[in-house]
């Protein structure tokens, strides 16, 4: 797993958390 994909996964997890908190 390269750095770029790790960063993308990290941001996707962060967005997912924010969406859960909103609802």
PDBQT receptor file of N, H, CA, C and O in Angstrom, charges set to zero:
ATOM      1  N   UNK A   1       0.868  -1.202   0.000  1.00  0.00    +0.000 N 
ATOM      2  CA  UNK A   1       0.000   0.000   0.000  1.00  0.00    +0.000 C 
ATOM      3  C   UNK A   1       0.896   1.240   0.000  1.00  0.00    +0.000 C 
ATOM      4  O   UNK A   1       1.755   1.401   0.868  1.00  0.00    +0.000 OA
ATOM      5  N   UNK A   2       0.682   2.108  -0.983  1.00  0.00    +0.000 N 
ATOM      6  H   UNK A   2      -0.015   1.978  -1.687  1.00  0.00    +0.000 HD
ATOM      7  CA  UNK A   2       1.539   3.292  -1.047  1.00  0.00    +0.000 C 
ATOM      8  C   UNK A   2       0.959   4.444  -0.241  1.00  0.00    +0.000 C 
ATOM      9  O   UNK A   2      -0.155   4.353   0.277  1.00  0.00    +0.000 OA
ATOM     10  N   UNK A   3       1.710   5.511  -0.139  1.00  0.00    +0.000 N 
ATOM     11  H   UNK A   3       2.614   5.585  -0.559  1.00  0.00    +0.000 HD
ATOM     12  CA  UNK A   3       1.310   6.632   0.719  1.00  0.00    +0.000 C 
ATOM     13  C   UNK A   3       0.024   7.285   0.221  1.00  0.00    +0.000 C 
ATOM     14  O   UNK A   3      -0.848   7.628   1.019  1.00  0.00    +0.000 OA
ATOM     15  N   UNK A   4      -0.097   7.456  -1.084  1.00  0.00    +0.000 N 
ATOM     16  H   UNK A   4       0.611   7.178  -1.733  1.00  0.00    +0.000 HD
ATOM     17  CA  UNK A   4      -1.287   8.140  -1.622  1.00  0.00    +0.000 C 
ATOM     18  C   UNK A   4      -2.570   7.402  -1.264  1.00  0.00    +0.000 C 
ATOM     19  O   UNK A   4      -3.545   8.021  -0.837  1.00  0.00    +0.000 OA
ATOM     20  N   UNK A   5      -2.573   6.099  -1.434  1.00  0.00    +0.000 N 
ATOM     21  H   UNK A   5      -1.781   5.596  -1.781  1.00  0.00    +0.000 HD
ATOM     22  CA  UNK A   5      -3.790   5.340  -1.116  1.00  0.00    +0.000 C 
ATOM     23  C   UNK A   5      -4.077   5.385   0.379  1.00  0.00    +0.000 C 
ATOM     24  O   UNK A   5      -5.236   5.397   0.794  1.00  0.00    +0.000 OA
ATOM     25  N   UNK A   6      -3.025   5.409   1.181  1.00  0.00    +0.000 N 
ATOM     26  H   UNK A   6      -2.084   5.399   0.844  1.00  0.00    +0.000 HD
ATOM     27  CA  UNK A   6      -3.229   5.486   2.637  1.00  0.00    +0.000 C 
ATOM     28  C   UNK A   6      -3.907   6.797   2.999  1.00  0.00    +0.000 C 
ATOM     29  O   UNK A   6      -4.811   6.835   3.833  1.00  0.00    +0.000 OA
ATOM     30  N   UNK A   7      -3.457   7.869   2.363  1.00  0.00    +0.000 N 
ATOM     31  H   UNK A   7      -2.722   7.838   1.685  1.00  0.00    +0.000 HD
ATOM     32  CA  UNK A   7      -4.046   9.190   2.637  1.00  0.00    +0.000 C 
ATOM     33  C   UNK A   7      -5.502   9.214   2.176  1.00  0.00    +0.000 C 
ATOM     34  O   UNK A   7      -6.365   9.747   2.874  1.00  0.00    +0.000 OA
ATOM     35  N   UNK A   8      -5.776   8.645   1.017  1.00  0.00    +0.000 N 
ATOM     36  H   UNK A   8      -5.075   8.212   0.451  1.00  0.00    +0.000 HD
ATOM     37  CA  UNK A   8      -7.146   8.626   0.507  1.00  0.00    +0.000 C 
ATOM     38  C   UNK A   8      -8.048   7.859   1.465  1.00  0.00    +0.000 C 
ATOM     39  O   UNK A   8      -9.155   8.303   1.768  1.00  0.00    +0.000 OA
ATOM     40  N   UNK A   9      -7.585   6.726   1.934  1.00  0.00    +0.000 N 
ATOM     41  H   UNK A   9      -6.685   6.365   1.688  1.00  0.00    +0.000 HD
ATOM     42  CA  UNK A   9      -8.381   5.925   2.876  1.00  0.00    +0.000 C 
ATOM     43  C   UNK A   9      -8.613   6.714   4.158  1.00  0.00    +0.000 C 
ATOM     44  O   UNK A   9      -9.708   6.696   4.719  1.00  0.00    +0.000 OA
ATOM     45  N   UNK A  10      -7.577   7.402   4.614  1.00  0.00    +0.000 N 
ATOM     46  H   UNK A  10      -6.687   7.416   4.159  1.00  0.00    +0.000 HD
ATOM     47  CA  UNK A  10      -7.695   8.182   5.845  1.00  0.00    +0.000 C 
ATOM     48  C   UNK A  10      -8.771   9.250   5.705  1.00  0.00    +0.000 C 
ATOM     49  O   UNK A  10      -9.609   9.413   6.591  1.00  0.00    +0.000 OA
ATOM     50  N   UNK A  11      -8.748   9.978   4.589  1.00  0.00    +0.000 N 
ATOM     51  H   UNK A  11      -8.067   9.846   3.868  1.00  0.00    +0.000 HD
ATOM     52  CA  UNK A  11      -9.741  11.041   4.397  1.00  0.00    +0.000 C 
ATOM     53  C   UNK A  11     -11.139  10.457   4.256  1.00  0.00    +0.000 C 
ATOM     54  O   UNK A  11     -12.111  11.047   4.728  1.00  0.00    +0.000 OA
ATOM     55  N   UNK A  12     -11.240   9.320   3.620  1.00  0.00    +0.000 N 
ATOM     56  H   UNK A  12     -10.450   8.840   3.237  1.00  0.00    +0.000 HD
ATOM     57  CA  UNK A  12     -12.562   8.691   3.477  1.00  0.00    +0.000 C 
ATOM     58  C   UNK A  12     -13.110   8.298   4.843  1.00  0.00    +0.000 C 
ATOM     59  O   UNK A  12     -14.305   8.443   5.098  1.00  0.00    +0.000 OA
ATOM     60  N   UNK A  13     -12.251   7.804   5.716  1.00  0.00    +0.000 N 
ATOM     61  H   UNK A  13     -11.280   7.686   5.509  1.00  0.00    +0.000 HD
ATOM     62  CA  UNK A  13     -12.694   7.445   7.066  1.00  0.00    +0.000 C 
ATOM     63  C   UNK A  13     -13.128   8.692   7.826  1.00  0.00    +0.000 C 
ATOM     64  O   UNK A  13     -14.127   8.668   8.545  1.00  0.00    +0.000 OA
ATOM     65  N   UNK A  14     -12.385   9.774   7.669  1.00  0.00    +0.000 N 
ATOM     66  H   UNK A  14     -11.573   9.794   7.085  1.00  0.00    +0.000 HD
ATOM     67  CA  UNK A  14     -12.739  11.016   8.357  1.00  0.00    +0.000 C 
ATOM     68  C   UNK A  14     -14.101  11.510   7.877  1.00  0.00    +0.000 C 
ATOM     69  O   UNK A  14     -14.938  11.913   8.685  1.00  0.00    +0.000 OA
ATOM     70  N   UNK A  15     -14.322  11.480   6.566  1.00  0.00    +0.000 N 
ATOM     71  H   UNK A  15     -13.642  11.153   5.910  1.00  0.00    +0.000 HD
ATOM     72  CA  UNK A  15     -15.615  11.932   6.028  1.00  0.00    +0.000 C 
ATOM     73  C   UNK A  15     -16.730  11.043   6.550  1.00  0.00    +0.000 C 
ATOM     74  O   UNK A  15     -17.811  11.532   6.879  1.00  0.00    +0.000 OA
ATOM     75  N   UNK A  16     -16.481   9.766   6.628  1.00  0.00    +0.000 N 
ATOM     76  H   UNK A  16     -15.603   9.369   6.361  1.00  0.00    +0.000 HD
ATOM     77  CA  UNK A  16     -17.499   8.835   7.097  1.00  0.00    +0.000 C 
ATOM     78  C   UNK A  16     -17.874   9.150   8.542  1.00  0.00    +0.000 C 
ATOM     79  O   UNK A  16     -19.050   9.115   8.905  1.00  0.00    +0.000 OA
ATOM     80  N   UNK A  17     -16.887   9.452   9.353  1.00  0.00    +0.000 N 
ATOM     81  H   UNK A  17     -15.932   9.480   9.058  1.00  0.00    +0.000 HD
ATOM     82  CA  UNK A  17     -17.155   9.789  10.758  1.00  0.00    +0.000 C 
ATOM     83  C   UNK A  17     -18.018  11.043  10.836  1.00  0.00    +0.000 C 
ATOM     84  O   UNK A  17     -18.984  11.084  11.598  1.00  0.00    +0.000 OA
ATOM     85  N   UNK A  18     -17.681  12.057  10.057  1.00  0.00    +0.000 N 
ATOM     86  H   UNK A  18     -16.897  12.024   9.438  1.00  0.00    +0.000 HD
ATOM     87  CA  UNK A  18     -18.429  13.314  10.095  1.00  0.00    +0.000 C 
ATOM     88  C   UNK A  18     -19.870  13.085   9.655  1.00  0.00    +0.000 C 
ATOM     89  O   UNK A  18     -20.795  13.650  10.239  1.00  0.00    +0.000 OA
ATOM     90  N   UNK A  19     -20.063  12.265   8.636  1.00  0.00    +0.000 N 
ATOM     91  H   UNK A  19     -19.312  11.806   8.161  1.00  0.00    +0.000 HD
ATOM     92  CA  UNK A  19     -21.423  11.996   8.168  1.00  0.00    +0.000 C 
ATOM     93  C   UNK A  19     -22.223  11.296   9.259  1.00  0.00    +0.000 C 
ATOM     94  O   UNK A  19     -23.399  11.598   9.460  1.00  0.00    +0.000 OA
ATOM     95  N   UNK A  20     -21.600  10.379   9.952  1.00  0.00    +0.000 N 
ATOM     96  H   UNK A  20     -20.645  10.133   9.789  1.00  0.00    +0.000 HD
ATOM     97  CA  UNK A  20     -22.311   9.669  11.026  1.00  0.00    +0.000 C 
ATOM     98  C   UNK A  20     -22.687  10.632  12.146  1.00  0.00    +0.000 C 
ATOM     99  O   UNK A  20     -23.781  10.539  12.702  1.00  0.00    +0.000 OA
ATOM    100  N   UNK A  21     -21.797  11.546  12.477  1.00  0.00    +0.000 N 
ATOM    101  H   UNK A  21     -20.908  11.621  12.025  1.00  0.00    +0.000 HD
ATOM    102  CA  UNK A  21     -22.072  12.485  13.569  1.00  0.00    +0.000 C 
ATOM    103  C   UNK A  21     -23.208  13.432  13.199  1.00  0.00    +0.000 C 
ATOM    104  O   UNK A  21     -23.986  13.833  14.064  1.00  0.00    +0.000 OA
ATOM    105  N   UNK A  22     -23.309  13.790  11.930  1.00  0.00    +0.000 N 
ATOM    106  H   UNK A  22     -22.676  13.464  11.227  1.00  0.00    +0.000 HD
ATOM    107  CA  UNK A  22     -24.366  14.719  11.503  1.00  0.00    +0.000 C 
ATOM    108  C   UNK A  22     -25.739  14.074  11.634  1.00  0.00    +0.000 C 
ATOM    109  O   UNK A  22     -26.682  14.692  12.128  1.00  0.00    +0.000 OA
ATOM    110  N   UNK A  23     -25.841  12.835  11.191  1.00  0.00    +0.000 N 
ATOM    111  H   UNK A  23     -25.075  12.333  10.790  1.00  0.00    +0.000 HD
ATOM    112  CA  UNK A  23     -27.158  12.181  11.203  1.00  0.00    +0.000 C 
ATOM    113  C   UNK A  23     -27.564  11.762  12.608  1.00  0.00    +0.000 C 
ATOM    114  O   UNK A  23     -28.642  11.198  12.796  1.00  0.00    +0.000 OA
TER     115      UNK A  23
